[in-house]
Amino acid sequence: MIKKRVKGDLIVVSGPSGCGKDTICNEIFKIRKNIVKSISMTTRDMRDGEINNKDYYFVTKEEFEEKINDDELLEYAIVHEKDYYGTPKKKVLETLESGFDIVLIIDIQGALQIKEKYPEAVFIFIMPPSIKELKSRLINRKSETKESMLRRFKSMYKEVNEINKYNYVVVNDNLDDSVKTVDAIIESQKSRVDRIEELDINSIEEAIHEELVDL
């Protein structure tokens, strides 16, 4: 009577640096089947421990701008007034068509571009429990300079003014609880009415009639 579409869900996760969005998503990838992470492309320098084509696709500014001109990116933005970040289009669309959900962990500039093109996507914004806690997390990274922290807080000021563009806000004051909340959000999408490909009203009405006859 009801046939649900096989196509996967496009899930966009954003939040200020240090909010824990990557940690939450990494836990989601461990517990859910049929879900993958979209690998972003960037022009920033590779950090210690990062692997090209796994953590990011690291490219030059010239290569990135060529991708823009060839319309090979789903979204892109200049983050912290410095580096290009973007999402390769082909891999995302192929993943969705294969029935897998795909998670884009991107900044709010990219997320709003996605929303214009794919309003049916799921948009989740991760918030830290407090600004004080966020500052502490960034300091504990031991990789932030005063200038980089100022850039991040400047970006956050812009981001929080766009939260109402998202479907969900998750305050990450406890990792386990945040993971459960995000997992529940993703699971709930499977029962959305707009996921129904076929709804045979006549067969449902006939079944109701048959059951009523036997009362």
mmCIF file of the C-alpha atoms, coordinates in Angstrom:
data_MODEL
# 
_entry.id   MODEL 
# 
loop_
_atom_site.group_PDB 
_atom_site.id 
_atom_site.type_symbol 
_atom_site.label_atom_id 
_atom_site.label_alt_id 
_atom_site.label_comp_id 
_atom_site.label_asym_id 
_atom_site.label_entity_id 
_atom_site.label_seq_id 
_atom_site.pdbx_PDB_ins_code 
_atom_site.Cartn_x 
_atom_site.Cartn_y 
_atom_site.Cartn_z 
_atom_site.occupancy 
_atom_site.B_iso_or_equiv 
_atom_site.pdbx_formal_charge 
_atom_site.auth_seq_id 
_atom_site.auth_comp_id 
_atom_site.auth_asym_id 
_atom_site.auth_atom_id 
_atom_site.pdbx_PDB_model_num 
ATOM 1   C CA . MET A 1 1   ? 0.000   0.000  0.000   1.00 0.00 ? 1   MET A CA 1 
ATOM 2   C CA . ILE A 1 2   ? 2.887   2.362  0.794   1.00 0.00 ? 2   ILE A CA 1 
ATOM 3   C CA . LYS A 1 3   ? 6.143   2.375  -1.118  1.00 0.00 ? 3   LYS A CA 1 
ATOM 4   C CA . LYS A 1 4   ? 8.968   4.572  0.162   1.00 0.00 ? 4   LYS A CA 1 
ATOM 5   C CA . ARG A 1 5   ? 11.579  5.991  -2.171  1.00 0.00 ? 5   ARG A CA 1 
ATOM 6   C CA . VAL A 1 6   ? 15.017  4.461  -2.069  1.00 0.00 ? 6   VAL A CA 1 
ATOM 7   C CA . LYS A 1 7   ? 16.984  7.696  -2.543  1.00 0.00 ? 7   LYS A CA 1 
ATOM 8   C CA . GLY A 1 8   ? 19.166  8.704  0.411   1.00 0.00 ? 8   GLY A CA 1 
ATOM 9   C CA . ASP A 1 9   ? 18.889  11.852 2.521   1.00 0.00 ? 9   ASP A CA 1 
ATOM 10  C CA . LEU A 1 10  ? 21.160  14.865 2.211   1.00 0.00 ? 10  LEU A CA 1 
ATOM 11  C CA . ILE A 1 11  ? 22.124  15.908 5.743   1.00 0.00 ? 11  ILE A CA 1 
ATOM 12  C CA . VAL A 1 12  ? 23.896  19.210 6.369   1.00 0.00 ? 12  VAL A CA 1 
ATOM 13  C CA . VAL A 1 13  ? 25.651  19.781 9.702   1.00 0.00 ? 13  VAL A CA 1 
ATOM 14  C CA . SER A 1 14  ? 27.107  23.154 10.670  1.00 0.00 ? 14  SER A CA 1 
ATOM 15  C CA . GLY A 1 15  ? 28.314  24.908 13.776  1.00 0.00 ? 15  GLY A CA 1 
ATOM 16  C CA . PRO A 1 16  ? 31.121  27.114 15.057  1.00 0.00 ? 16  PRO A CA 1 
ATOM 17  C CA . SER A 1 17  ? 34.661  25.754 15.309  1.00 0.00 ? 17  SER A CA 1 
ATOM 18  C CA . GLY A 1 18  ? 34.989  23.831 18.566  1.00 0.00 ? 18  GLY A CA 1 
ATOM 19  C CA . CYS A 1 19  ? 31.290  22.973 18.916  1.00 0.00 ? 19  CYS A CA 1 
ATOM 20  C CA . GLY A 1 20  ? 31.976  19.250 18.429  1.00 0.00 ? 20  GLY A CA 1 
ATOM 21  C CA . LYS A 1 21  ? 30.199  18.717 15.109  1.00 0.00 ? 21  LYS A CA 1 
ATOM 22  C CA . ASP A 1 22  ? 32.948  16.479 13.699  1.00 0.00 ? 22  ASP A CA 1 
ATOM 23  C CA . THR A 1 23  ? 33.051  14.363 16.865  1.00 0.00 ? 23  THR A CA 1 
ATOM 24  C CA . ILE A 1 24  ? 29.277  13.913 16.839  1.00 0.00 ? 24  ILE A CA 1 
ATOM 25  C CA . CYS A 1 25  ? 29.239  12.965 13.153  1.00 0.00 ? 25  CYS A CA 1 
ATOM 26  C CA . ASN A 1 26  ? 32.095  10.490 13.582  1.00 0.00 ? 26  ASN A CA 1 
ATOM 27  C CA . GLU A 1 27  ? 30.029  8.712  16.230  1.00 0.00 ? 27  GLU A CA 1 
ATOM 28  C CA . ILE A 1 28  ? 27.022  8.697  13.899  1.00 0.00 ? 28  ILE A CA 1 
ATOM 29  C CA . PHE A 1 29  ? 29.115  7.037  11.187  1.00 0.00 ? 29  PHE A CA 1 
ATOM 30  C CA . LYS A 1 30  ? 29.969  4.261  13.657  1.00 0.00 ? 30  LYS A CA 1 
ATOM 31  C CA . ILE A 1 31  ? 26.398  3.439  14.666  1.00 0.00 ? 31  ILE A CA 1 
ATOM 32  C CA . ARG A 1 32  ? 24.396  3.938  11.453  1.00 0.00 ? 32  ARG A CA 1 
ATOM 33  C CA . LYS A 1 33  ? 24.446  1.855  8.313   1.00 0.00 ? 33  LYS A CA 1 
ATOM 34  C CA . ASN A 1 34  ? 23.969  3.307  4.831   1.00 0.00 ? 34  ASN A CA 1 
ATOM 35  C CA . ILE A 1 35  ? 25.448  6.680  5.708   1.00 0.00 ? 35  ILE A CA 1 
ATOM 36  C CA . VAL A 1 36  ? 28.675  8.264  4.509   1.00 0.00 ? 36  VAL A CA 1 
ATOM 37  C CA . LYS A 1 37  ? 30.602  11.476 5.020   1.00 0.00 ? 37  LYS A CA 1 
ATOM 38  C CA . SER A 1 38  ? 31.062  13.868 2.148   1.00 0.00 ? 38  SER A CA 1 
ATOM 39  C CA . ILE A 1 39  ? 34.718  14.792 1.706   1.00 0.00 ? 39  ILE A CA 1 
ATOM 40  C CA . SER A 1 40  ? 35.163  18.535 1.261   1.00 0.00 ? 40  SER A CA 1 
ATOM 41  C CA . MET A 1 41  ? 37.678  20.206 -0.993  1.00 0.00 ? 41  MET A CA 1 
ATOM 42  C CA . THR A 1 42  ? 39.877  22.990 0.385   1.00 0.00 ? 42  THR A CA 1 
ATOM 43  C CA . THR A 1 43  ? 42.800  25.226 -0.462  1.00 0.00 ? 43  THR A CA 1 
ATOM 44  C CA . ARG A 1 44  ? 44.059  25.445 3.127   1.00 0.00 ? 44  ARG A CA 1 
ATOM 45  C CA . ASP A 1 45  ? 47.296  23.819 4.227   1.00 0.00 ? 45  ASP A CA 1 
ATOM 46  C CA . MET A 1 46  ? 47.189  20.200 5.348   1.00 0.00 ? 46  MET A CA 1 
ATOM 47  C CA . ARG A 1 47  ? 47.464  19.798 9.134   1.00 0.00 ? 47  ARG A CA 1 
ATOM 48  C CA . ASP A 1 48  ? 49.531  17.206 10.956  1.00 0.00 ? 48  ASP A CA 1 
ATOM 49  C CA . GLY A 1 49  ? 47.876  13.789 10.788  1.00 0.00 ? 49  GLY A CA 1 
ATOM 50  C CA . GLU A 1 50  ? 45.534  14.657 7.931   1.00 0.00 ? 50  GLU A CA 1 
ATOM 51  C CA . ILE A 1 51  ? 45.406  12.486 4.819   1.00 0.00 ? 51  ILE A CA 1 
ATOM 52  C CA . ASN A 1 52  ? 44.668  13.823 1.351   1.00 0.00 ? 52  ASN A CA 1 
ATOM 53  C CA . ASN A 1 53  ? 41.525  12.321 -0.257  1.00 0.00 ? 53  ASN A CA 1 
ATOM 54  C CA . LYS A 1 54  ? 40.378  11.058 3.159   1.00 0.00 ? 54  LYS A CA 1 
ATOM 55  C CA . ASP A 1 55  ? 40.083  14.070 5.444   1.00 0.00 ? 55  ASP A CA 1 
ATOM 56  C CA . TYR A 1 56  ? 39.874  16.595 2.613   1.00 0.00 ? 56  TYR A CA 1 
ATOM 57  C CA . TYR A 1 57  ? 40.716  16.940 -1.031  1.00 0.00 ? 57  TYR A CA 1 
ATOM 58  C CA . PHE A 1 58  ? 43.606  19.391 -0.784  1.00 0.00 ? 58  PHE A CA 1 
ATOM 59  C CA . VAL A 1 59  ? 44.010  21.499 -3.926  1.00 0.00 ? 59  VAL A CA 1 
ATOM 60  C CA . THR A 1 60  ? 45.570  24.757 -5.018  1.00 0.00 ? 60  THR A CA 1 
ATOM 61  C CA . LYS A 1 61  ? 43.589  27.962 -5.362  1.00 0.00 ? 61  LYS A CA 1 
ATOM 62  C CA . GLU A 1 62  ? 43.902  27.688 -9.134  1.00 0.00 ? 62  GLU A CA 1 
ATOM 63  C CA . GLU A 1 63  ? 42.569  24.123 -9.141  1.00 0.00 ? 63  GLU A CA 1 
ATOM 64  C CA . PHE A 1 64  ? 39.661  25.101 -6.898  1.00 0.00 ? 64  PHE A CA 1 
ATOM 65  C CA . GLU A 1 65  ? 38.680  28.045 -9.091  1.00 0.00 ? 65  GLU A CA 1 
ATOM 66  C CA . GLU A 1 66  ? 38.788  25.745 -12.119 1.00 0.00 ? 66  GLU A CA 1 
ATOM 67  C CA . LYS A 1 67  ? 36.253  23.477 -10.353 1.00 0.00 ? 67  LYS A CA 1 
ATOM 68  C CA . ILE A 1 68  ? 34.050  26.521 -9.780  1.00 0.00 ? 68  ILE A CA 1 
ATOM 69  C CA . ASN A 1 69  ? 34.200  27.515 -13.441 1.00 0.00 ? 69  ASN A CA 1 
ATOM 70  C CA . ASP A 1 70  ? 33.399  23.950 -14.537 1.00 0.00 ? 70  ASP A CA 1 
ATOM 71  C CA . ASP A 1 71  ? 30.366  23.804 -12.184 1.00 0.00 ? 71  ASP A CA 1 
ATOM 72  C CA . GLU A 1 72  ? 31.768  20.770 -10.379 1.00 0.00 ? 72  GLU A CA 1 
ATOM 73  C CA . LEU A 1 73  ? 30.941  21.983 -6.862  1.00 0.00 ? 73  LEU A CA 1 
ATOM 74  C CA . LEU A 1 74  ? 27.637  21.661 -5.025  1.00 0.00 ? 74  LEU A CA 1 
ATOM 75  C CA . GLU A 1 75  ? 28.585  24.640 -2.871  1.00 0.00 ? 75  GLU A CA 1 
ATOM 76  C CA . TYR A 1 76  ? 31.667  26.629 -1.997  1.00 0.00 ? 76  TYR A CA 1 
ATOM 77  C CA . ALA A 1 77  ? 32.754  29.516 0.190   1.00 0.00 ? 77  ALA A CA 1 
ATOM 78  C CA . ILE A 1 78  ? 35.733  31.427 1.494   1.00 0.00 ? 78  ILE A CA 1 
ATOM 79  C CA . VAL A 1 79  ? 35.960  30.534 5.195   1.00 0.00 ? 79  VAL A CA 1 
ATOM 80  C CA . HIS A 1 80  ? 37.461  32.797 7.870   1.00 0.00 ? 80  HIS A CA 1 
ATOM 81  C CA . GLU A 1 81  ? 38.262  35.280 5.106   1.00 0.00 ? 81  GLU A CA 1 
ATOM 82  C CA . LYS A 1 82  ? 41.131  33.075 4.003   1.00 0.00 ? 82  LYS A CA 1 
ATOM 83  C CA . ASP A 1 83  ? 40.646  29.648 2.390   1.00 0.00 ? 83  ASP A CA 1 
ATOM 84  C CA . TYR A 1 84  ? 38.265  28.119 -0.117  1.00 0.00 ? 84  TYR A CA 1 
ATOM 85  C CA . TYR A 1 85  ? 36.114  25.190 1.010   1.00 0.00 ? 85  TYR A CA 1 
ATOM 86  C CA . GLY A 1 86  ? 33.617  23.357 -1.175  1.00 0.00 ? 86  GLY A CA 1 
ATOM 87  C CA . THR A 1 87  ? 31.712  20.135 -1.835  1.00 0.00 ? 87  THR A CA 1 
ATOM 88  C CA . PRO A 1 88  ? 32.323  18.095 -5.019  1.00 0.00 ? 88  PRO A CA 1 
ATOM 89  C CA . LYS A 1 89  ? 28.951  17.629 -6.700  1.00 0.00 ? 89  LYS A CA 1 
ATOM 90  C CA . LYS A 1 90  ? 29.309  14.306 -8.530  1.00 0.00 ? 90  LYS A CA 1 
ATOM 91  C CA . LYS A 1 91  ? 30.074  12.123 -5.486  1.00 0.00 ? 91  LYS A CA 1 
ATOM 92  C CA . VAL A 1 92  ? 27.190  13.549 -3.452  1.00 0.00 ? 92  VAL A CA 1 
ATOM 93  C CA . LEU A 1 93  ? 24.595  12.997 -6.163  1.00 0.00 ? 93  LEU A CA 1 
ATOM 94  C CA . GLU A 1 94  ? 25.846  9.473  -6.908  1.00 0.00 ? 94  GLU A CA 1 
ATOM 95  C CA . THR A 1 95  ? 25.692  8.585  -3.204  1.00 0.00 ? 95  THR A CA 1 
ATOM 96  C CA . LEU A 1 96  ? 22.110  9.824  -2.848  1.00 0.00 ? 96  LEU A CA 1 
ATOM 97  C CA . GLU A 1 97  ? 20.955  7.956  -5.942  1.00 0.00 ? 97  GLU A CA 1 
ATOM 98  C CA . SER A 1 98  ? 22.487  4.732  -4.592  1.00 0.00 ? 98  SER A CA 1 
ATOM 99  C CA . GLY A 1 99  ? 20.240  4.964  -1.525  1.00 0.00 ? 99  GLY A CA 1 
ATOM 100 C CA . PHE A 1 100 ? 22.878  6.049  0.985   1.00 0.00 ? 100 PHE A CA 1 
ATOM 101 C CA . ASP A 1 101 ? 22.479  9.073  3.239   1.00 0.00 ? 101 ASP A CA 1 
ATOM 102 C CA . ILE A 1 102 ? 25.347  11.544 3.005   1.00 0.00 ? 102 ILE A CA 1 
ATOM 103 C CA . VAL A 1 103 ? 26.475  14.070 5.612   1.00 0.00 ? 103 VAL A CA 1 
ATOM 104 C CA . LEU A 1 104 ? 27.983  17.410 4.630   1.00 0.00 ? 104 LEU A CA 1 
ATOM 105 C CA . ILE A 1 105 ? 29.887  19.037 7.501   1.00 0.00 ? 105 ILE A CA 1 
ATOM 106 C CA . ILE A 1 106 ? 30.128  22.552 6.128   1.00 0.00 ? 106 ILE A CA 1 
ATOM 107 C CA . ASP A 1 107 ? 30.028  26.180 7.199   1.00 0.00 ? 107 ASP A CA 1 
ATOM 108 C CA . ILE A 1 108 ? 26.872  28.247 7.090   1.00 0.00 ? 108 ILE A CA 1 
ATOM 109 C CA . GLN A 1 109 ? 27.726  29.962 3.796   1.00 0.00 ? 109 GLN A CA 1 
ATOM 110 C CA . GLY A 1 110 ? 27.777  26.607 2.028   1.00 0.00 ? 110 GLY A CA 1 
ATOM 111 C CA . ALA A 1 111 ? 24.736  25.358 3.925   1.00 0.00 ? 111 ALA A CA 1 
ATOM 112 C CA . LEU A 1 112 ? 22.601  28.265 2.719   1.00 0.00 ? 112 LEU A CA 1 
ATOM 113 C CA . GLN A 1 113 ? 23.674  27.562 -0.862  1.00 0.00 ? 113 GLN A CA 1 
ATOM 114 C CA . ILE A 1 114 ? 22.593  23.933 -0.413  1.00 0.00 ? 114 ILE A CA 1 
ATOM 115 C CA . LYS A 1 115 ? 19.253  25.054 1.015   1.00 0.00 ? 115 LYS A CA 1 
ATOM 116 C CA . GLU A 1 116 ? 18.525  27.117 -2.085  1.00 0.00 ? 116 GLU A CA 1 
ATOM 117 C CA . LYS A 1 117 ? 19.211  24.144 -4.357  1.00 0.00 ? 117 LYS A CA 1 
ATOM 118 C CA . TYR A 1 118 ? 17.940  21.308 -2.124  1.00 0.00 ? 118 TYR A CA 1 
ATOM 119 C CA . PRO A 1 119 ? 15.356  22.679 0.347   1.00 0.00 ? 119 PRO A CA 1 
ATOM 120 C CA . GLU A 1 120 ? 14.298  19.107 1.181   1.00 0.00 ? 120 GLU A CA 1 
ATOM 121 C CA . ALA A 1 121 ? 17.702  18.425 2.771   1.00 0.00 ? 121 ALA A CA 1 
ATOM 122 C CA . VAL A 1 122 ? 18.015  18.142 6.567   1.00 0.00 ? 122 VAL A CA 1 
ATOM 123 C CA . PHE A 1 123 ? 19.837  21.044 8.228   1.00 0.00 ? 123 PHE A CA 1 
ATOM 124 C CA . ILE A 1 124 ? 21.299  20.594 11.728  1.00 0.00 ? 124 ILE A CA 1 
ATOM 125 C CA . PHE A 1 125 ? 23.166  23.311 13.626  1.00 0.00 ? 125 PHE A CA 1 
ATOM 126 C CA . ILE A 1 126 ? 25.401  22.270 16.522  1.00 0.00 ? 126 ILE A CA 1 
ATOM 127 C CA . MET A 1 127 ? 25.851  24.793 19.342  1.00 0.00 ? 127 MET A CA 1 
ATOM 128 C CA . PRO A 1 128 ? 28.349  24.707 22.240  1.00 0.00 ? 128 PRO A CA 1 
ATOM 129 C CA . PRO A 1 129 ? 26.808  24.817 25.745  1.00 0.00 ? 129 PRO A CA 1 
ATOM 130 C CA . SER A 1 130 ? 28.272  28.298 26.273  1.00 0.00 ? 130 SER A CA 1 
ATOM 131 C CA . ILE A 1 131 ? 30.666  30.784 24.721  1.00 0.00 ? 131 ILE A CA 1 
ATOM 132 C CA . LYS A 1 132 ? 32.995  30.293 27.676  1.00 0.00 ? 132 LYS A CA 1 
ATOM 133 C CA . GLU A 1 133 ? 33.115  26.540 27.007  1.00 0.00 ? 133 GLU A CA 1 
ATOM 134 C CA . LEU A 1 134 ? 33.728  27.149 23.312  1.00 0.00 ? 134 LEU A CA 1 
ATOM 135 C CA . LYS A 1 135 ? 36.672  29.418 24.105  1.00 0.00 ? 135 LYS A CA 1 
ATOM 136 C CA . SER A 1 136 ? 38.079  26.770 26.441  1.00 0.00 ? 136 SER A CA 1 
ATOM 137 C CA . ARG A 1 137 ? 37.813  24.064 23.756  1.00 0.00 ? 137 ARG A CA 1 
ATOM 138 C CA . LEU A 1 138 ? 39.615  26.219 21.208  1.00 0.00 ? 138 LEU A CA 1 
ATOM 139 C CA . ILE A 1 139 ? 42.397  27.055 23.665  1.00 0.00 ? 139 ILE A CA 1 
ATOM 140 C CA . ASN A 1 140 ? 42.808  23.359 24.523  1.00 0.00 ? 140 ASN A CA 1 
ATOM 141 C CA . ARG A 1 141 ? 43.446  22.572 20.881  1.00 0.00 ? 141 ARG A CA 1 
ATOM 142 C CA . LYS A 1 142 ? 46.802  24.356 21.338  1.00 0.00 ? 142 LYS A CA 1 
ATOM 143 C CA . SER A 1 143 ? 46.801  25.140 17.638  1.00 0.00 ? 143 SER A CA 1 
ATOM 144 C CA . GLU A 1 144 ? 44.902  28.408 17.724  1.00 0.00 ? 144 GLU A CA 1 
ATOM 145 C CA . THR A 1 145 ? 46.538  31.822 17.659  1.00 0.00 ? 145 THR A CA 1 
ATOM 146 C CA . LYS A 1 146 ? 44.880  34.961 18.971  1.00 0.00 ? 146 LYS A CA 1 
ATOM 147 C CA . GLU A 1 147 ? 44.217  36.034 15.393  1.00 0.00 ? 147 GLU A CA 1 
ATOM 148 C CA . SER A 1 148 ? 42.657  32.703 14.381  1.00 0.00 ? 148 SER A CA 1 
ATOM 149 C CA . MET A 1 149 ? 40.406  32.713 17.460  1.00 0.00 ? 149 MET A CA 1 
ATOM 150 C CA . LEU A 1 150 ? 39.255  36.227 16.644  1.00 0.00 ? 150 LEU A CA 1 
ATOM 151 C CA . ARG A 1 151 ? 38.400  35.074 13.109  1.00 0.00 ? 151 ARG A CA 1 
ATOM 152 C CA . ARG A 1 152 ? 36.454  32.105 14.465  1.00 0.00 ? 152 ARG A CA 1 
ATOM 153 C CA . PHE A 1 153 ? 34.428  34.195 16.896  1.00 0.00 ? 153 PHE A CA 1 
ATOM 154 C CA . LYS A 1 154 ? 33.757  36.739 14.170  1.00 0.00 ? 154 LYS A CA 1 
ATOM 155 C CA . SER A 1 155 ? 32.427  33.910 11.997  1.00 0.00 ? 155 SER A CA 1 
ATOM 156 C CA . MET A 1 156 ? 30.312  32.597 14.869  1.00 0.00 ? 156 MET A CA 1 
ATOM 157 C CA . TYR A 1 157 ? 28.705  36.011 15.301  1.00 0.00 ? 157 TYR A CA 1 
ATOM 158 C CA . LYS A 1 158 ? 27.462  35.745 11.715  1.00 0.00 ? 158 LYS A CA 1 
ATOM 159 C CA . GLU A 1 159 ? 26.471  32.090 12.063  1.00 0.00 ? 159 GLU A CA 1 
ATOM 160 C CA . VAL A 1 160 ? 24.212  32.459 15.091  1.00 0.00 ? 160 VAL A CA 1 
ATOM 161 C CA . ASN A 1 161 ? 22.198  35.074 13.207  1.00 0.00 ? 161 ASN A CA 1 
ATOM 162 C CA . GLU A 1 162 ? 21.322  32.445 10.592  1.00 0.00 ? 162 GLU A CA 1 
ATOM 163 C CA . ILE A 1 163 ? 20.306  29.601 12.944  1.00 0.00 ? 163 ILE A CA 1 
ATOM 164 C CA . ASN A 1 164 ? 16.648  30.078 12.044  1.00 0.00 ? 164 ASN A CA 1 
ATOM 165 C CA . LYS A 1 165 ? 17.473  28.852 8.534   1.00 0.00 ? 165 LYS A CA 1 
ATOM 166 C CA . TYR A 1 166 ? 18.156  25.365 9.952   1.00 0.00 ? 166 TYR A CA 1 
ATOM 167 C CA . ASN A 1 167 ? 15.624  22.649 10.784  1.00 0.00 ? 167 ASN A CA 1 
ATOM 168 C CA . TYR A 1 168 ? 17.219  21.616 14.076  1.00 0.00 ? 168 TYR A CA 1 
ATOM 169 C CA . VAL A 1 169 ? 19.551  23.032 16.730  1.00 0.00 ? 169 VAL A CA 1 
ATOM 170 C CA . VAL A 1 170 ? 21.461  20.637 19.011  1.00 0.00 ? 170 VAL A CA 1 
ATOM 171 C CA . VAL A 1 171 ? 23.276  22.020 22.067  1.00 0.00 ? 171 VAL A CA 1 
ATOM 172 C CA . ASN A 1 172 ? 26.340  19.839 22.576  1.00 0.00 ? 172 ASN A CA 1 
ATOM 173 C CA . ASP A 1 173 ? 26.749  19.868 26.345  1.00 0.00 ? 173 ASP A CA 1 
ATOM 174 C CA . ASN A 1 174 ? 26.971  16.072 26.523  1.00 0.00 ? 174 ASN A CA 1 
ATOM 175 C CA . LEU A 1 175 ? 28.412  14.033 23.658  1.00 0.00 ? 175 LEU A CA 1 
ATOM 176 C CA . ASP A 1 176 ? 26.311  10.887 24.176  1.00 0.00 ? 176 ASP A CA 1 
ATOM 177 C CA . ASP A 1 177 ? 23.079  12.873 24.371  1.00 0.00 ? 177 ASP A CA 1 
ATOM 178 C CA . SER A 1 178 ? 23.997  14.936 21.318  1.00 0.00 ? 178 SER A CA 1 
ATOM 179 C CA . VAL A 1 179 ? 24.775  11.807 19.291  1.00 0.00 ? 179 VAL A CA 1 
ATOM 180 C CA . LYS A 1 180 ? 21.423  10.270 20.286  1.00 0.00 ? 180 LYS A CA 1 
ATOM 181 C CA . THR A 1 181 ? 19.599  13.455 19.300  1.00 0.00 ? 181 THR A CA 1 
ATOM 182 C CA . VAL A 1 182 ? 21.259  13.697 15.892  1.00 0.00 ? 182 VAL A CA 1 
ATOM 183 C CA . ASP A 1 183 ? 20.693  9.977  15.304  1.00 0.00 ? 183 ASP A CA 1 
ATOM 184 C CA . ALA A 1 184 ? 16.989  10.412 16.121  1.00 0.00 ? 184 ALA A CA 1 
ATOM 185 C CA . ILE A 1 185 ? 16.738  13.353 13.722  1.00 0.00 ? 185 ILE A CA 1 
ATOM 186 C CA . ILE A 1 186 ? 18.254  11.304 10.896  1.00 0.00 ? 186 ILE A CA 1 
ATOM 187 C CA . GLU A 1 187 ? 16.010  8.329  11.639  1.00 0.00 ? 187 GLU A CA 1 
ATOM 188 C CA . SER A 1 188 ? 12.887  10.507 11.709  1.00 0.00 ? 188 SER A CA 1 
ATOM 189 C CA . GLN A 1 189 ? 13.477  11.540 8.106   1.00 0.00 ? 189 GLN A CA 1 
ATOM 190 C CA . LYS A 1 190 ? 12.691  8.001  6.946   1.00 0.00 ? 190 LYS A CA 1 
ATOM 191 C CA . SER A 1 191 ? 9.036   8.459  7.917   1.00 0.00 ? 191 SER A CA 1 
ATOM 192 C CA . ARG A 1 192 ? 8.466   11.848 6.306   1.00 0.00 ? 192 ARG A CA 1 
ATOM 193 C CA . VAL A 1 193 ? 5.452   11.965 4.004   1.00 0.00 ? 193 VAL A CA 1 
ATOM 194 C CA . ASP A 1 194 ? 7.523   13.413 1.172   1.00 0.00 ? 194 ASP A CA 1 
ATOM 195 C CA . ARG A 1 195 ? 9.612   10.216 1.170   1.00 0.00 ? 195 ARG A CA 1 
ATOM 196 C CA . ILE A 1 196 ? 6.565   8.238  0.030   1.00 0.00 ? 196 ILE A CA 1 
ATOM 197 C CA . GLU A 1 197 ? 6.877   7.350  -3.635  1.00 0.00 ? 197 GLU A CA 1 
ATOM 198 C CA . GLU A 1 198 ? 3.534   5.579  -3.919  1.00 0.00 ? 198 GLU A CA 1 
ATOM 199 C CA . LEU A 1 199 ? 0.507   5.840  -1.683  1.00 0.00 ? 199 LEU A CA 1 
ATOM 200 C CA . ASP A 1 200 ? -2.344  3.641  -2.892  1.00 0.00 ? 200 ASP A CA 1 
ATOM 201 C CA . ILE A 1 201 ? -5.324  5.266  -1.174  1.00 0.00 ? 201 ILE A CA 1 
ATOM 202 C CA . ASN A 1 202 ? -7.816  2.934  -2.875  1.00 0.00 ? 202 ASN A CA 1 
ATOM 203 C CA . SER A 1 203 ? -6.147  -0.225 -1.543  1.00 0.00 ? 203 SER A CA 1 
ATOM 204 C CA . ILE A 1 204 ? -6.063  1.268  1.958   1.00 0.00 ? 204 ILE A CA 1 
ATOM 205 C CA . GLU A 1 205 ? -9.768  2.134  1.755   1.00 0.00 ? 205 GLU A CA 1 
ATOM 206 C CA . GLU A 1 206 ? -10.567 -1.378 0.504   1.00 0.00 ? 206 GLU A CA 1 
ATOM 207 C CA . ALA A 1 207 ? -8.630  -2.926 3.390   1.00 0.00 ? 207 ALA A CA 1 
ATOM 208 C CA . ILE A 1 208 ? -10.508 -0.754 5.892   1.00 0.00 ? 208 ILE A CA 1 
ATOM 209 C CA . HIS A 1 209 ? -13.825 -1.763 4.325   1.00 0.00 ? 209 HIS A CA 1 
ATOM 210 C CA . GLU A 1 210 ? -12.950 -5.482 4.477   1.00 0.00 ? 210 GLU A CA 1 
ATOM 211 C CA . GLU A 1 211 ? -12.065 -5.244 8.150   1.00 0.00 ? 211 GLU A CA 1 
ATOM 212 C CA . LEU A 1 212 ? -15.251 -3.329 8.978   1.00 0.00 ? 212 LEU A CA 1 
ATOM 213 C CA . VAL A 1 213 ? -17.399 -5.959 7.271   1.00 0.00 ? 213 VAL A CA 1 
ATOM 214 C CA . ASP A 1 214 ? -16.122 -8.582 9.709   1.00 0.00 ? 214 ASP A CA 1 
ATOM 215 C CA . LEU A 1 215 ? -16.998 -6.537 12.813  1.00 0.00 ? 215 LEU A CA 1 
# 
